[in-house]
């Protein structure tokens, strides 16, 4: 009988201890002061370098938007595809002399030397140049190439207006 009593007393004490522990935890979870809740203010203590970092990130994002606004879909004219380097240099010189407002792109793709011309948003914009250059090169066939072109952004470019 004594062993049964000690066992039931042991169970009872265990339950009381668990109940006491649960009550203690529940009371300690309401550790905030009621004064701070009535003011509805949050105070954030942060390192001063976070603001500098945020400004730098904003500057980088602006620079990326400006760079992305300088490229777009458009057309270039395929002027020449030849083996003859001297002739390619002559044609490039004529293009640069006659059309200084447009860019000329020349590169060597083994075994050819290729020349592309201009940055045009539409085929209609490129058509007058295509006709003039074809006459300049004695009726050579000039092709339109759809490419990513360089676009000159406006002077009053604002990256915030993009979105």
C-alpha positions as CSV (number, residue, x, y, z in Angstrom):
1,X,0.0,0.0,0.0
2,X,2.8,2.4,0.8
3,X,4.4,1.8,-2.6
4,X,1.1,2.5,-4.3
5,X,0.8,5.7,-2.3
6,X,4.2,6.9,-3.2
7,X,3.6,6.1,-6.9
8,X,0.4,8.1,-7.0
9,X,2.0,10.9,-5.0
10,X,4.8,10.9,-7.5
11,X,2.4,11.1,-10.4
12,X,0.5,14.0,-8.7
13,X,3.7,15.9,-8.0
14,X,4.8,15.4,-11.6
15,X,1.5,16.9,-12.9
16,X,1.7,19.8,-10.5
17,X,5.2,20.5,-11.6
18,X,4.2,20.4,-15.3
19,X,1.2,22.7,-14.7
20,X,3.4,25.1,-12.7
21,X,6.0,25.1,-15.5
22,X,3.3,25.8,-18.2
23,X,1.9,28.7,-16.2
24,X,5.3,30.2,-15.7
25,X,6.1,30.1,-19.4
26,X,2.7,31.6,-20.3
27,X,3.2,34.5,-17.9
28,X,6.7,35.2,-19.1
29,X,5.6,35.3,-22.8
30,X,3.7,38.6,-22.0
31,X,7.0,40.3,-21.2
32,X,6.3,43.5,-23.2
33,X,5.3,46.6,-21.4
34,X,1.9,48.0,-22.1
35,X,3.4,51.5,-22.4
36,X,5.2,50.6,-25.6
37,X,2.1,49.2,-27.2
38,X,0.0,52.3,-26.5
39,X,2.6,54.6,-28.3
40,X,2.5,52.6,-31.6
41,X,6.1,53.4,-32.3
42,X,9.0,51.2,-33.4
43,X,12.5,52.2,-32.9
44,X,15.1,50.7,-35.3
45,X,18.7,50.8,-34.3
46,X,20.8,50.2,-37.4
47,X,24.4,50.6,-38.5
48,X,25.0,54.0,-40.3
49,X,26.7,52.0,-43.1
50,X,23.3,50.5,-44.1
51,X,22.2,53.8,-45.5
52,X,25.4,54.2,-47.5
53,X,25.0,50.7,-48.8
54,X,21.4,51.4,-49.9
55,X,22.4,54.6,-51.7
56,X,25.2,52.7,-53.5
57,X,22.8,50.0,-54.6
58,X,20.3,52.6,-55.9
59,X,23.1,54.2,-57.9
60,X,24.1,50.9,-59.4
61,X,20.5,50.1,-60.3
62,X,20.2,53.5,-62.0
63,X,23.4,52.8,-64.0
64,X,22.1,49.4,-65.1
65,X,18.8,50.9,-66.2
66,X,20.7,53.6,-68.2
67,X,22.9,51.0,-69.8
68,X,19.9,48.8,-70.7
69,X,18.1,51.8,-72.2
70,X,20.9,52.3,-74.7
71,X,20.3,49.0,-76.4
72,X,17.3,47.7,-78.3
73,X,16.0,45.7,-81.2
74,X,16.6,47.1,-84.6
75,X,18.5,46.7,-87.9
76,X,21.9,47.1,-89.4
77,X,22.9,46.9,-93.0
78,X,25.3,44.1,-94.1
79,X,27.5,46.0,-96.5
80,X,30.4,43.7,-97.3
81,X,31.5,40.1,-96.9
82,X,34.9,39.6,-98.7
83,X,38.3,38.0,-98.6
84,X,40.1,41.2,-99.8
85,X,41.3,43.2,-96.8
86,X,42.4,46.2,-98.8
87,X,39.0,46.5,-100.5
88,X,37.2,46.2,-97.1
89,X,39.4,49.0,-95.7
90,X,38.6,51.2,-98.7
91,X,34.8,50.6,-98.3
92,X,35.0,51.3,-94.6
93,X,36.9,54.5,-95.2
94,X,34.3,55.7,-97.7
95,X,31.4,54.8,-95.3
96,X,33.1,56.7,-92.4
97,X,33.8,59.7,-94.7
98,X,30.3,59.9,-96.3
99,X,28.2,59.0,-93.2
100,X,30.0,60.2,-90.1
101,X,26.7,60.2,-88.1
102,X,26.4,56.4,-88.4
103,X,28.7,53.7,-86.9
104,X,30.5,51.2,-89.1
105,X,31.3,47.7,-87.6
106,X,34.1,45.7,-89.2
107,X,35.4,42.4,-88.0
108,X,37.3,39.4,-89.3
109,X,35.4,36.1,-89.2
110,X,37.9,33.6,-90.7
111,X,38.3,33.7,-93.8
112,X,36.0,36.7,-94.4
113,X,36.1,40.4,-93.5
114,X,32.6,41.6,-92.8
115,X,31.2,45.2,-92.6
116,X,27.9,46.1,-91.0
117,X,26.6,49.7,-91.0
118,X,24.3,51.8,-88.8
119,X,21.9,51.5,-85.9
120,X,18.4,51.7,-87.3
121,X,15.1,51.2,-85.4
122,X,13.1,50.3,-88.5
123,X,13.8,49.1,-92.0
124,X,12.2,52.3,-93.3
125,X,14.8,54.3,-91.5
126,X,17.6,52.2,-93.1
127,X,16.2,52.2,-96.6
128,X,17.7,55.5,-97.8
129,X,21.1,54.5,-96.6
130,X,20.8,51.1,-98.3
131,X,20.0,52.7,-101.6
132,X,22.8,55.3,-101.4
133,X,25.4,52.8,-100.3
134,X,24.4,50.3,-103.0
135,X,25.0,53.1,-105.7
136,X,28.3,53.9,-104.0
137,X,29.4,50.3,-104.3
138,X,28.2,50.0,-108.0
139,X,24.9,48.3,-107.4
140,X,26.0,45.8,-104.6
141,X,23.3,43.9,-102.8
142,X,22.9,45.1,-99.3
143,X,20.9,43.1,-96.7
144,X,19.0,44.1,-93.6
145,X,20.2,42.3,-90.5
146,X,17.9,42.2,-87.4
147,X,20.2,42.9,-84.5
148,X,20.5,44.4,-81.0
149,X,21.4,48.0,-81.8
150,X,22.7,51.0,-79.8
151,X,20.0,53.5,-79.1
152,X,20.9,57.0,-77.9
153,X,18.7,57.9,-74.9
154,X,17.2,61.3,-74.5
155,X,19.2,63.9,-72.5
156,X,16.4,64.1,-69.9
157,X,16.4,60.3,-69.3
158,X,14.9,59.4,-66.0
159,X,15.2,55.7,-65.0
160,X,12.2,56.1,-62.7
161,X,9.9,56.6,-65.7
162,X,10.7,53.1,-67.1
163,X,8.4,51.2,-64.8
